Amino acid sequence: MRPVEPAPGRCGDCAHRSANRADLEALIPGLASLGSGFGASVAESRLCMLHDRLVSPNDACGRFSRA
């Protein structure tokens, strides 16, 4: 039997995730002008400052760091 590896932490709990929704407009200029910058398409996604991409709370990666 293989040992079970621990699951990576979720992005929603990670220190690299910018939790402030207003940061999205500051970090991605013009996002709100697309009409969905603060709407359903962004929802609970936030910017991962480590990977420089949008992540949802249930996404995960091996570089997780507890917030």
N, C-alpha and C positions, 0 to 999 in steps of 0.2 A: 504494500500500500504506500501511496505517496503521502507525504505530510501535507496538510492543508495550509496554504499560504494565507496570511491575513488579507482581507479585502482592503483595497486602498480607501482612504478617507474620501468622503463626498466633498465636492467643490463648495457646497453650501456652508460647510463648516471650516473652510480653509482660510488661512491667513493671507493667501495670495489673491483671494477674490475681493475685489473692491465692492463692498456691501452697499455703498451709497449710490442710489439710482441716479442722482443728479450728476455724478462723476461721468456717466456715459456721454452726456452732451459736451462736457468739458474736454473729455479725452478723445471723442470722435466728433469734431466740429461738423455741424450741419445735420446730425442724425435726426433731430426733432423735425427738421424741415422735410424729411421724407414722409412725415405723417404718422409713422408708427414708432418713432423713437421712444415714446413713453406709453405705447399701446400694447395690444395683445401680442404682437410679434416679438417684442422684447420680454414681456411678462416678468418672470423672476430671474431671467438671465442677467449676468453681470460680467464685468471685464476681469479676466484673470491677468493680473499684473506680471506674473511670471512668464506666461505663454503668449501674452498680448492677443487674446481672442476672447470672444463671448463664451461663457459656460453657463449651463443650467445648474441648479442646486444639486441634482442627482448625478451629474457627471463626476468622474473621478480620474485621478492619475497617480502615478507613483511618487510624485514630488509633493504630496499633501503635507501641509504643516498646520497643526491645530491653531485656530484663531484665538 
